[in-house]
Amino acid sequence: MSDDANATKTPVTDTVSAEAVLPEIKVESKDLVRIRGQLSLDDRASIATFGDNAQRNVVAYADRILAQTQNRELGDTGRLLTDIIAKAKA
């Protein structure tokens, strides 16, 4: 029997509720006011670009890590990390 046939007969029983995985998010009112000032729900461009600065910071941080690490020493992990960075920049 092929693997595809076996895969369709295997029931999915491993379910995890979001409450069991995600921590409670507590937001300070000053942070909420700051975020509301940066985001306009009536402006699609505002919504689309919200978080761009954070993404750039994450990419810059990952680039610094990659610059300090030789991918050939990391093997598959290095290739995966490089792929993640390339996707984040896209």
Secondary structure, DSSP 8 states (H G I E B T S, - for coil): --HHHHHHHS-------HHHHS------HHHHHHHHHH--TT-HHHHHHTTHHHHHHHHHHHHHHHHHS-HHHHTHHHHHHHHHHHHHH-
